[in-house]
Structure formats: structure tokens, C-alpha cells
Amino acid sequence: MTSAKAILIEKFQDKSARVAVVGLGYVGLPLAMVFAEAGFEVIGLEIDHFKVSSINNGDSYIQDVPAEAVEKMVKAGRLWASSDFSILHTVDAVSVCVPTPLRKTGDPDLSFIVSACNSIAPYAHAGMVVVLESSTYPGTTRELVLPRLAGTNGLDVGEDIFIAFSPERVDPGRTDWTTRNTPKVVGGISENCSDVATAWYQQAINSVVRVSSAEVAEMAKLLENTFRMINIGLVNELAIMCDRLGMDVWEVIDAAATKPFGFMKFTPGPGLGGHCIPIDPLYLSWKMKAFNYNARFIELASEINTNMPRFAVSKIQDALNRVGRPMRGSHILVLGVAYKPDINDLRESPALDVIHLLTRKGVSVEYHDPYIPQFSHDNWQMESVPDLHQAVKAADAVVIITNHSAYDYPAIMNEARLIIDTRNALGACGGRHNAKVVRL
Ligand code: SAJ
């Protein structure tokens, strides 16, 4: 009898496999598109009815996915969305792209993965492969996904059902490296699981990097983002040291960056935002506690990065005092609140911490961000000022938190009285200007 593995691999090769993506967010929708554009029929499974109706109407709510591309796949019958997981009875391959945030306690929140597994489990069947993409600690796929999908259904992993992990490497706003052309690491619970998962992904993604286990794939992702978080923490601490030494950290970093080997440039800032870099490493340090190991690099870098909003506010306070203005009663315009330039994502943005700290010190704060017309956070709402240049002129100080490329920085330097530049956005702006500029 032909094995479930052989049947599945053949279905991937002739594109007759029916594919599902659970979670149509900034990872899941681009992945669904890549599979659909490769020729598979793709069902997007989402609990958010707005996302379901948007996709089925040929719309896109993800900045990096054009609506025209979605419409084309929907019209071709190769992409549609639903909230009904029972369709999985007829599906051969499922990719799970759900959030893995932190709880308020700082512990991993795996509730989205558990919920997705519980939604899939009733329809898990022989001849199915399930790949988890959500960033998580090593062991999650084997300890949490496997029992829920195989154990409860009496399915034999590696014979009936195939389970693997493949970390997402989506960088919101980036156009040079996409879901299709970014090398994709894939590791299975067993050899057969790796065979099936790589056979699937190879049909749609240019380069699939097979590793020996799901744990290696999970850990590789955490290394990628921990590397980044720790190096950002290093330059943030350098900024604090240079401040104590009365030195310009930006000049120091630019000088070091002239070394053509053995150095990688990172830049300081008012904090560490996003849903990956500040969070993924803490999944690893949390896991290591169970092995009675304290991941000191991660803990220290997290402490330094978390403290940067306070450091930025202290620089703002010093700058105001130098021009004879107290914090209390001053009016500050924050430029850019997204967690990084040229995107509309506010998650974990340090701007939120800076605004909160300034407000607590009696500063009246407005913001402008071309990508975020308004936002609500905890129990406060704010709207982007309608007239940027009028707001710049009216402010006692302008604080650049996110250096969107859309800003006319020379104009802002001529209209503002005082600028605290936490991103060295003005570094390249030469020439005379009216504003007094302070860098982080
Ligand atoms: N940041 C700094 N200094 C730096 C670089 C970043 O302060 O030198 C800050 C940013 O302002 C932001 C935060 O760190 O607040 C995260 O920035 P990021 O550039 O790492 O952007 P992310 O969070 O979107 O990271 C994603 C990650 N991609 C995935 O997890 C799939 C990350 O692995 C990528 O390396 C990163 O994009 C990228 O290279 O742009």
C-alpha cells in the first residue's frame, strides 16, 4: 500500500494538495499568497471575520500584500478564507501562523497555539502535515502541538500525520527579502516529518533549509532574534556610557562601522519595539529556567532595552533645562510612533513608553505619524496632529522617536526651536538651521 508520506509528497509535486493557513496576519497572509501563487488551492482559516470577508472580497489589510494580488488569487479560485475549521477534513497541509506574545507576567503566552491546535485536532487525519511557524521556545512543537494533533486522534506521527516547525522570517515593510525568497528553515518531529514538510515548502519557497529536528528549527529562530536584541542592547548601553563620558555615540559607531570585517552596525534608540525582537528571546530565557539556567545575556539586554525610554526622557529633560524650560508645562511634539520606520505597526513601540513617561512628568504631548493617524493604548487615545509644520513651530521641543523617511527633516530643522533626535535622523542633514539639536 502506498504510504501516506508518498501520497502527500506526490500531491505537493503535482500541486493537487489542498493547503490551509491558520492565522492570516503579517505572516500568514503572505505565506498563503506564496502557496496560492505556486498553484495550490489555499484556504485561509481565521477567527477574525473582518479578515475573512476582506480576503474573500479580494482586499488586503497587510501593508506588504497588495489587494490586487489577493483579488487575482481569489478570482482564480486559489485563495479563499473561512472561520469554519471543519474544512480541514479535506485539507492535506496546514501551516499555523498565530501570535506568540508574552503575558503581563513576562511569561510566554501559548494560548493562541493551543487554541489553533484545539481547532485543528477534531479534523486531523491520516495523510496530513501540520507546520507551526509561530516563534516559540524549543520543544513547543513536540510537547504541545504533537499530543494535541496526534495523541488525541490515535494518529502515528511520521506515518499517518506529519508535524514540523518552520520559523517565520517576515520583516514588515521589507521588499528585497520576501516570504518567497527568504531561505526557510524546516525541521520535523521525525525524518519522515521533515521529508514531507520540506517537500511541501519546496514547491513554493525558493530555498528550504532542512534541519535535523523541530527543536533545531525553533532554536535557530530564537538565536536570530536574540542575536539582534542583544546587539541592540549593547549599543544602547554604549549610548548610556557615551552620555556619561560626554561623547557622541553616533560618531563612535560610525567610526567602528568602517571596519570591513568582524563588526556589524546596530544603532541606539529610545527602546526596542515590535512583536519579535523584544519578545522571542524571553521565550528562550523562560524555557531555560526549567533547566535551572539563567540566560544572563538575554536578561541584561532586556533590562537595558526596557530602560531606554527612561534614558530618552532624561535626555529630553536635560535639553529642555539647558534652554531654561522645565518639563512640567512644556509642550512636546513626538515625531513617529510606529515601532520602526516606514511601517504602520505600533506593537511594543517605545514611543508609547516615552509619551507615558512625559505625560506623567506634566508635559503636554502631541504626536505626528504619517502611518498611524490615531491609536488607543491602555486607557488613552491620541490622534496624529493634522498640520505637522504648524505643530513643529508651536512645540517647545520636537522629539524624533521613529525616523520615517517621509519626513522633510531640513524643513523641520528650520521650523523647530529644539529637537531631541533619538534616531540620528538628522545626522545626514548638513547646512545651517534654526533648531538646537540634541542627539541621544
Ligand atoms: N532597533 C534598534 N537598533 C537597531 C535595529 C533595530 O533600536 O540597530 C529597534 C527598532 O527601532 C525596533 C526594534 O529594534 O524598535 C526591532 O527592529 P527590527 O529592525 O529588528 O524590526 P523587526 O522587529 O520587524 O524585526 C524583524 C525580524 N524579523 C523576524 O523576526 C522574522 C528580525 O529577525 C529581522 O532581523 C528584522 O526584522 C530586520 O532585519 O529588519
Boltz pocket constraint, residues with backbone or C-beta under 6 A from the ligand:
constraints:
  - pocket:
      binder: B
      contacts: [[A, 168], [A, 169], [A, 170], [A, 171], [A, 172], [A, 224], [A, 225], [A, 228], [A, 232], [A, 265], [A, 266], [A, 267], [A, 268], [A, 269], [A, 270], [A, 271], [A, 272], [A, 273], [A, 274], [A, 275], [A, 276], [A, 277], [A, 339], [A, 340], [A, 341], [A, 350]]
      max_distance: 6.0
